[in-house]
Amino acid sequence: MPPDAFFTENTPPGGVVSREELRLLLLFLSGATALPLTFEAAVQAVIGEGIANWFEFTGTLRSLIGEGKIEAAGCGGGIQLTVSPAMKDVCLRESVHLPERIRSKALFAAERYLEQEMQDADRYFTMLPLPDGGFYVTLRQGEGADMLMRITLYCADYDQTVRLREKFLADPEALFGQVLNYLDS
């Protein structure tokens, strides 16, 4: 696909070169991952890997959801993205028009993130994008009757959510202990 100068102006080098490529990539990821694709995994696969910028990603994803090509549903405090049944065959067939390096890079990143999410079931982290560009971030330690902590915070931007996630997942017990110490003092 020929590069779109306006689109590529704010897209990192080596990423998608048009909105159509980004549409194909999001459709492909929504139907190709072994585990159900979460919003967070899509963010990591596309933005975290430098394939597209935040504004193009969210705008394109909103369009695909609005057109009914991708379905978004709440799941466990997060958002799960699935390609609509009518688009499943189309998106896999049309994905060959994407450069292989972009398709492989994004799929590998999404799969890696989804596997990490499964491993982090006890240390649960979700982010919900807000219209103002911020996020509600929920940190959870434990599950069901073994729930020790659940905190929801507002983060002003994506970078702040990434920093919070890294620190929380590195040592959730430390945060839990600090919250208890602070509230119990």
HELIX and SHEET records of a PDB file:
HELIX    1   1 ALA A    5  GLU A    9  1                                   5    
HELIX    2   2 ARG A   19  ALA A   32  1                                  14    
HELIX    3   3 PHE A   39  VAL A   43  1                                   5    
HELIX    4   4 GLN A   44  GLY A   48  3                                   5    
HELIX    5   5 TRP A   54  GLY A   66  1                                  13    
HELIX    6   6 PRO A   85  MET A   87  5                                   3    
HELIX    7   7 LYS A   88  GLU A   94  1                                   7    
HELIX    8   8 SER A   95  HIS A   97  5                                   3    
HELIX    9   9 GLU A  100  GLN A  119  1                                  20    
HELIX   10  10 GLY A  144  ASP A  146  5                                   3    
HELIX   11  11 TYR A  158  ALA A  170  1                                  13    
HELIX   12  12 PRO A  172  ASP A  184  1                                  13    
SHEET    1   A 3 LEU A  37  THR A  38  0                                        
SHEET    2   A 3 GLY A  78  VAL A  83 -1                                        
SHEET    3   A 3 ILE A  70  CYS A  75 -1                                        
SHEET    1   B 3 ARG A 123  PRO A 129  0                                        
SHEET    2   B 3 PHE A 135  GLN A 141 -1                                        
SHEET    3   B 3 MET A 149  CYS A 155 -1                                        
END                                                                             
